Amino acid sequence: MMLLRLGAARTLVVSSLRGAEAVLRTHDHILASRPSSVVSDILTYGSSDMAFAPYGEYWRQVRKLVTTHMLSVKKVQSFRSAAMEEVVCGFYDRSMLIRE
């Protein structure tokens, strides 16, 4: 294992299967959170959204709510027509750019 400093970020490099298992199974909770930043704290009201919240009970509860309500099969299918409309509009916009 090596700990590299790439700019301001510390990066753990694991080059063996045994080391990877130790990191990803045994110590996964230590590496699960994103590093906090002033920008994410300001934009997300103290990192209170799912993308920037530190790993813990709050993050697990938010993820559970998002996956059961916002990303359920029924909810995703309800947005299908809007997604298709975006694709069609994108193709139309691209074709207009090519003609110009």
MITI-983862 format. One record per residue (C-alpha): x, y, z; residue in one letter. Coordinates in steps of 0.02 Angstrom, whole numbers. Layout:
BEGIN
<rec east="X" north="Y" up="Z" type="A"/>
...
// end
This chain:
BEGIN
<rec east="0" north="0" up="0" type="M"/>
<rec east="55" north="177" up="-39" type="M"/>
<rec east="-17" north="344" up="12" type="L"/>
<rec east="12" north="473" up="-124" type="L"/>
<rec east="-20" north="658" up="-114" type="R"/>
<rec east="-93" north="717" up="-280" type="L"/>
<rec east="-107" north="904" up="-260" type="G"/>
<rec east="-211" north="932" up="-104" type="A"/>
<rec east="-289" north="758" up="-109" type="A"/>
<rec east="-215" north="607" up="-22" type="R"/>
<rec east="-238" north="449" up="-126" type="T"/>
<rec east="-221" north="272" up="-61" type="L"/>
<rec east="-150" north="149" up="-188" type="V"/>
<rec east="-174" north="-36" up="-150" type="V"/>
<rec east="-82" north="-157" up="-263" type="S"/>
<rec east="-126" north="-327" up="-190" type="S"/>
<rec east="-286" north="-427" up="-177" type="L"/>
<rec east="-265" north="-452" up="11" type="R"/>
<rec east="-237" north="-267" up="37" type="G"/>
<rec east="-387" north="-222" up="-71" type="A"/>
<rec east="-499" north="-340" up="28" type="E"/>
<rec east="-438" north="-264" up="191" type="A"/>
<rec east="-474" north="-88" up="130" type="V"/>
<rec east="-640" north="-121" up="42" type="L"/>
<rec east="-717" north="-243" up="166" type="R"/>
<rec east="-642" north="-210" up="336" type="T"/>
<rec east="-605" north="-23" up="331" type="H"/>
<rec east="-734" north="34" up="202" type="D"/>
<rec east="-823" north="150" up="324" type="H"/>
<rec east="-663" north="253" up="343" type="I"/>
<rec east="-650" north="285" up="156" type="L"/>
<rec east="-837" north="300" up="119" type="A"/>
<rec east="-856" north="489" up="143" type="S"/>
<rec east="-809" north="622" up="18" type="R"/>
<rec east="-690" north="755" up="80" type="P"/>
<rec east="-785" north="907" up="138" type="S"/>
<rec east="-759" north="1075" up="54" type="S"/>
<rec east="-816" north="1252" up="87" type="V"/>
<rec east="-904" north="1258" up="-82" type="V"/>
<rec east="-1006" north="1101" up="-51" type="S"/>
<rec east="-1051" north="1162" up="123" type="D"/>
<rec east="-1116" north="1327" up="54" type="I"/>
<rec east="-1209" north="1256" up="-97" type="L"/>
<rec east="-1289" north="1110" up="-5" type="T"/>
<rec east="-1328" north="1193" up="163" type="Y"/>
<rec east="-1192" north="1109" up="262" type="G"/>
<rec east="-1174" north="954" up="151" type="S"/>
<rec east="-1352" north="901" up="191" type="S"/>
<rec east="-1391" north="821" up="23" type="D"/>
<rec east="-1352" north="641" up="-23" type="M"/>
<rec east="-1206" north="679" up="-139" type="A"/>
<rec east="-1101" north="774" up="-12" type="F"/>
<rec east="-1164" north="711" up="157" type="A"/>
<rec east="-1033" north="619" up="258" type="P"/>
<rec east="-1060" north="431" up="269" type="Y"/>
<rec east="-1162" north="386" up="422" type="G"/>
<rec east="-1340" north="363" up="482" type="E"/>
<rec east="-1405" north="522" up="399" type="Y"/>
<rec east="-1329" north="473" up="230" type="W"/>
<rec east="-1403" north="297" up="241" type="R"/>
<rec east="-1577" north="366" up="280" type="Q"/>
<rec east="-1570" north="493" up="137" type="V"/>
<rec east="-1510" north="358" up="16" type="R"/>
<rec east="-1652" north="244" up="71" type="K"/>
<rec east="-1781" north="382" up="41" type="L"/>
<rec east="-1709" north="424" up="-129" type="V"/>
<rec east="-1702" north="245" up="-190" type="T"/>
<rec east="-1875" north="197" up="-128" type="T"/>
<rec east="-1968" north="355" up="-180" type="H"/>
<rec east="-1873" north="455" up="-312" type="M"/>
<rec east="-1789" north="310" up="-403" type="L"/>
<rec east="-1925" north="179" up="-394" type="S"/>
<rec east="-1971" north="92" up="-557" type="V"/>
<rec east="-2139" north="179" up="-564" type="K"/>
<rec east="-2065" north="352" up="-535" type="K"/>
<rec east="-1925" north="328" up="-663" type="V"/>
<rec east="-2051" north="267" up="-793" type="Q"/>
<rec east="-2158" north="421" up="-759" type="S"/>
<rec east="-2013" north="530" up="-821" type="F"/>
<rec east="-1985" north="426" up="-978" type="R"/>
<rec east="-2082" north="542" up="-1095" type="S"/>
<rec east="-1988" north="695" up="-1031" type="A"/>
<rec east="-1822" north="605" up="-1057" type="A"/>
<rec east="-1870" north="556" up="-1234" type="M"/>
<rec east="-1923" north="735" up="-1270" type="E"/>
<rec east="-1751" north="795" up="-1212" type="E"/>
<rec east="-1667" north="670" up="-1328" type="V"/>
<rec east="-1773" north="723" up="-1477" type="V"/>
<rec east="-1741" north="908" up="-1441" type="C"/>
<rec east="-1555" north="873" up="-1426" type="G"/>
<rec east="-1551" north="787" up="-1596" type="F"/>
<rec east="-1651" north="929" up="-1672" type="Y"/>
<rec east="-1533" north="1060" up="-1599" type="D"/>
<rec east="-1381" north="965" up="-1665" type="R"/>
<rec east="-1457" north="948" up="-1838" type="S"/>
<rec east="-1492" north="1135" up="-1843" type="M"/>
<rec east="-1310" north="1171" up="-1797" type="L"/>
<rec east="-1248" north="1058" up="-1936" type="I"/>
<rec east="-1357" north="1146" up="-2065" type="R"/>
<rec east="-1288" north="1317" up="-2018" type="E"/>
// end
